């Protein structure tokens, strides 16, 4: 009996090997001579999708040029204007994964144009109000509504970009989220420096989601989502558009049940595929998550926590005091430009240097910069010293190269397709919860511990995060989603 079962298993593997050779041959014929120049539609769709992220960046950066234009706000009111965005983002992230699965990635992203436009409309209305007793509630409502859209964007955009990307450019497309967020921040800094007026600032911010809705309307839906909905003809048409091809799509390029890249590409993957298929028939109920899913969630949640506990929002907040002076608005624009340039470098390097290398360099460099800031505050360095501004600029650049964009990309890569929507929503909720907590706690830490101890605490978090990346985060560069899941499932 054992010999018979072994023989059947060997026959299955041999049949799979023969099918695999056939699939790879058709795929080779498909890609031969057409590999170059076929990826620009994916880049185009991802860039236009991340215009929604640029809209989020405008909302995130708005407080820097806007708060000086609101002298009637008390310190407590200004704090709430800043932190209510995080509260709204938490509320928006909670249902975002479910809604993206129910409505589709494209329809859900397009629907987010409405809260963005309504939010900026409330800001303009508050600017037209004559009394602060009307202005403050309108600003609160606007920031909360904008936050809902921001939180939903940070869930839906990584889903869409990861599902339209080939393995070889998945890192670049995944980094576009943070790149466009920094571009939104830079945009609002530039407008604030050139036209320091509440209405002009709000109109400039509202233009971005409007452009996004018009442009993204013409982009395809995620083929992975379409196939998961059994809309195979639409899925193939979307895939053909994204790959710039008019001919038939070989089987290795298709999506199966919304899980593209889980078609086996090697003999090892084929054996793992067969084993998984046979086990699937025996497991109609799984009360506990798979080991690979549980490990993926642990890594993603930890990276999201380290991203925000590294003190990025605190450093940006304190940068205004470090750069305080007649040219502070120009300095803010320079800081925004540094963020854009560094995040652009991350997009270019993610598929070359690898995720782990960038995260390790980012964590180590950020901890060094925070220690330098802590020493400056402890020794009461002269306000004209070059070290604090240099440390802040380097810290922001290093964050933008690694710990800023890559957790979003790794979230889309590690979490399997059947859990991606819900898991992404939970991870983003954790992220925004920590944003709110750090934003509200930072002023108290400055008073209670002092600036030097506060930044030393953030430096310690960066050190712990770097050790975590070195010991627990796998490299995903150039690997298919199936390979990543197989590696996560190994003890």
N, C-alpha and C positions, 0 to 999 in steps of 0.2 A: 504493500500500500504506500509506503514511504517512497519507494522507487518510482511508483506511478505518479505521485504528487510532484516529486522532483522533476520528473520528465515533463509533466504539464507546465511547471514553472519555467523550465528551460525553454520549452517550445514558445511560451508566452513572451519571454525575453527576446528570443530569436525573431519572433514575429514583430515585436516592437522595434528591434534593431533594423529590420528590413524596412518597416514603415518610416522610421526615423531617417534612414539614408535617402528614401524617396522624398520625404518632406524637405530635407536639407538641400537635395539636388534641385528641387523646384524653387526653393528660396534663393539658392545661389544663382539660378538662371534669372530669377526676378530682379535681384539686386545687381547683377553683373553689368557694369557699364552705366548704371543709373544711380549708384550710391551717392555720388556728389551732386549737389544742387537740388536734392529731393527733401531736404530737411527744413528749408526756409518756410514752408507753410506752417510747420509746427512751431517754429520761432515766432512767426507772425501771430498765430492764434494765441500763443502764450503771452506775448507782449500786450496784445489787446485785452486779454482776460485780466492781466495784472494792472490795467488802467483802473480797475476797481481797487486794487491795492494802493495805487497812487492817490485815489480819493481818500482812502484810509489814512495815508500819510499826511494829507492836508489837514484832516481832523486832528491828528496827533500833534502836528507842529503848530497849529493855530494859536495856542495859548501864548507862545513866545512873543510874537508881535502884537497879539490882541490885548493881553492883560494890561500893558502900559497905556492902552487907549481906553481903559475902563477904571478911571481913578476913583469912582464912587463905590467900588467893591471893597468890602472889608477883607482882612486877611483870611478869615474863615470862609467867606463867600468865594474868594478867589481860589481857595483850596478845593472847594466843592466843584467849581467850574472846571478845574483841572481833573479831578478824580472821578467825576460822574461819567466820563467817557469810559473808564474801566468798568464801572458798574453796568453800563449799557452793553459793553462788549461781552461781559459775562452772560447777560440775558440773551444776547443775540447768538452767542456760540452754542448755547444749550440745545436749541432745536435745529440748528443749521445742518448738522449731518443728516438728520431724519428728513428734513425738507429737501436737501439736495438729492437724496435717494428717491423721494416721492415725486418731486417735480422735474427732476433732471438737473444736471449741473448748469446747463446754459440758461434755462428758464429761471432757476433760482438766482443765479448771478445777475441776470437782467432785472429781476424784481428788486434787487438791492439799490438800484438807482433811485427808487421812490423815497426810502428813508434818508438817503443822502441829500436829495433835493429838498425834502421837507425840513430837514435839520438846518440847512443853510438859509432856507426861507425864514425860519424862526429867528435866526441870528440877524438877518436883515430887518425883520420886524422889530426886534429888540433895539436895533440902532435907531429906528424911527420913533420909538416910544419916548415920551417926554419925561417920564418919571422913573426913577430907579426902582420903585416898588412894582412896576410892570416889567422893567428890563431884566431884573434878576430872575424871576420865575421863567421868563422866556428863554434866557440863557441856559438855565438848568434843564429845561425841556429839550432844547436844541442839542446840548451835549449828550444827554441820555439817548436821544434818538440817533444821533450820529454814532454813538458807541454801539448801539444795536447793529448798525450796518457794518461797522469796523469788525466786530466780533464774528459776524457771519462771513465776511470776506476772508478772514484768516483761516476759516474752515474750508470754504468752498473752492477758493483759488488753488490751493495745493492739490486738492482732489482732481480738479480739471487738468491742471498742467501735468501731473504725474501720469494721468490716463491717456494723454495724447502724445507722450514723448517716447521715442525710441531709447533703448538702453544707453546708447553712446552719447546722447545729449540730455539725459534725464537730469543730470546735475545742473547743467546750465539753465534749463527751463525751471527747475525747482528754485534756483536762486533768484529768479526774476521777481518773486514775491517781495523779498526784502529790498531788492534794488528799486522797485517802483515805490515802495513805502518811503524810502529815503529821497527819491525824486519828488514825491509829494511834499515832504518836509522842506526840501530845498526850494520848491516852488513857492510855498507860503512864506518862507523867509525872504525870498527875493521880492515878492509883491509887498510884504510888510516894510521892507527897506525903501522901496521906490514909491509906494503909495500908502502911507500910514493912515488908513481910513477904514473904519469898520465895514462900511458897505462895499467898498472896493475889494477888501480882503475876502468878504463872504462871496461876492460875485465871482471872483477869480477861483475860489475853491469849488463853487457850484458848477463851473464850466467843465471841470474834469469828469465827474460822473455823467454829465450830459453827453460829452464826447464818447465816453465808454459805452453808454447804452446804444448810441447810434452805430458805432463801429462793431461792437460785439454781436449785434443783431445778425450780422452777415457771416459770423463764424460758425463752424459745425458743432454739433453736440458731441460729447465724448462717445467714441465708438464703444468703449467698454460699458458705459451705461446703456446704450441702445441695445447691445447684444444681451445684456442682463435682462432687458425688458422684452426679449425675443423679437426685436425689430431689426432683423438681420439685413434686410435690403438697405435700410437707412444706415446701419452700422458700416456696411461695406462701402457705401457712397462716401460717408464721412472719412473712413480710413483711406480711401483712394484720394480724396482731396488733401488730406494731411500729408500723404506720402508723395503727392504730385504725380500720381500714376493713373492712367486710364484703362489699363489692362486688368486681367483677373488677378485677384489677390491670392497668393499661395497660402496653404494652411498654416504654415509657421508664422505668418504675419497676421493671422486672425485673432480675434478674442474668443475665448470659450467661457460662457457663463460669466462674462464681465471680468475675466482673469487673464488678460493678455500676458504673455511672457511665461505663463505656466504650461505652455506646450513644451515638451521635453526637447532640449537641444543637444544633449550628449547621452551616451549610453548610461552613465551614472544617473542622470536625471530621468532617463526612461525607466530604469529599474525603480527609482523612487516614485515615479508617476504610477507605475503598475501597482506597487505596494499600496499607495494612497488610494487608488481606485478600488482595490479589493477591500481595503479596510472601510471605505466609505459605505459600502453596501451593508456592512455589519454594524455600523454606528448610526442608528437613526436618531439617537438622542445623545447629546454631550452636555451634561450638566456643568462640567468644568471646562474652562478654555484650554485650547491646545497649549502645549509647553512653549511653542514658538510664539504664539500670540501673547501669552503672559509675559514672556521675556521682552518682546517688542514693546509692549505697553510700559514695562518698567523702565526701559531705556529712554523711550520718548518722554515719559513723565519727568524723569530725572533731568534730561536735557532742557526741557521747558522750565523747570525750577531753577537750574543753574543759570539759564539765560537771563532771567529777571532778578534773581538774588545776587547776580554779579554787580548790581548797582548801576546799570546803564541809565535808568531814568533819573537816579539821584545825581550822577555825574553831569548829565545834560542839564538838570535843574541848577546845579551849582556852577555850571560853566558861565552862566550869566554874571555871577559875581566875580569869577576869575577874569573874565574879559570885560568887566564893567568899565565904562568910559564913553567918550563921545563917539567912538567908532564901534560900539557894541553890536549894532545892527549889522555892520559889515562883517564883524567877527562871526556872528551867527551864520551868515551866508557862507563864510569860509568853512565853518564846521560842517554845514550841510553839504557843501561840495566835497569835503573829505569823505563823508559818509557815502555819497553816491559813487565816488571813484573807487573806494575800498570795496563796496558791495559789487560793483562791476567787475573788479578783479576776482572776487569770489566766484562770480558766475563763470568767468573764463577759466578759473583754476580748479573748480570742483570736479570736473571730469578728467583732469590731468594730474594734479597733485594728490587728489583723493580727499574724502571727507575727514578721515581721522587726522591726517597731517595738518589740515587747516584748523580743525578744532583744537588740536594740541598746541599749535603755534599761537592761536588766538588766546587760549586760556592762560598759557605761560606769559605771553606779552601783556595781557590785561592785568594779571596779578602784579607784574613788575611796575606797571604804570600806577596802579593804585597804591603800592607801597611807596613809590616816589611822592605821590600826593600826600600820603599820610605823614611822611617825613617832613615835607614842606610845612604842613599845618602844625606839626609838633614843635618844629624849630622856629615857627613864626617867620617863614621866609618873606623877604621884602615883596611888597605888592608888584614891584616892577621886575621881579625875577622872571627869567625866561623859562624856568623849569615847570611851574604849574600849567601854563598854557600848552607847552610842548607835551606834558604828560596827558592832559585832557585830549588833545588832538590825536596823539598816538593811541590812547585807549579807545577812542571812538572808531578810529580806523581799524584797529585789531578786532574790535567787536563786530564791525561790519564785514570783515573778511571771513570770520568763522562762526562765532557763537550767535551772531545775529541771524544770518540767513539759513544756516545748515540744519538747525533743529526742525524747521518746517519741511525741508527736503527729506530728512531722514524719517520724519513721521510718515510721509507719503510712501517711502520705500519699505520700511520695516513692517508696518501693519498690513496684514493680509486683506484682500479685497472684501471678503465677507464681513469684516469687522471695521473697515476703514471709516465709514461715515460716523458711527457711534464713537469709536475710539478717538478720532480726530476732534470731535466735539468736546469730549472729556478733556483731552490734552489742552485744547485752546481755553476751555473754562479754567483749568488749573493755571495756565499762563496769565490770564487776565485777573484772576483772583490774587495772584502774587503781585501783579502790577499795582492793583488797588492797595494792597497791604503795604507795599514798599513806599508808594506815593504818600499814603497817610502817615506812616510811621517815621519817615525820613526826618521831618522837622523835629520830632521828639527825640530822635537819636542824636541829632546835632546838638540839642540842648543838654540832653542827659549824659551822653558819652563824649561829646566834643567832636569836631570834624576829623581829627587825626585818628581817633579810635573807630569812628564810623567807617572811614575808608579802609582802615586796616581790617575791619570785619568783612567788608566786601572782598578785599584781597584774599582773605582766608577761604571764602566761598569759591573764588576762582581757582585756588590751588586744589581744593577738594574736587572741583569739577574736572580739572585737568587729569587728576589721578583716575577719576571715574572713566573718562574717555579712554585713557591708556589701557585700562583693565577690562572694560565691559562693552565698549561700543565697537561693533564689527565694521570693517571696511566694505562699502557697497559699490564702489566705483566699478563700472563696466560689467556688473553682474545682473543677470535677469532676476525678476521678482521671485521666480521659483527657486533659484540658487540661494537667494537671501533667506527664504523661508526654510529651506533645508538646513542651512547653516545655523539658523536660530534654534531649530529643533534638536540639534545635537547637544548632548550633555556636556 
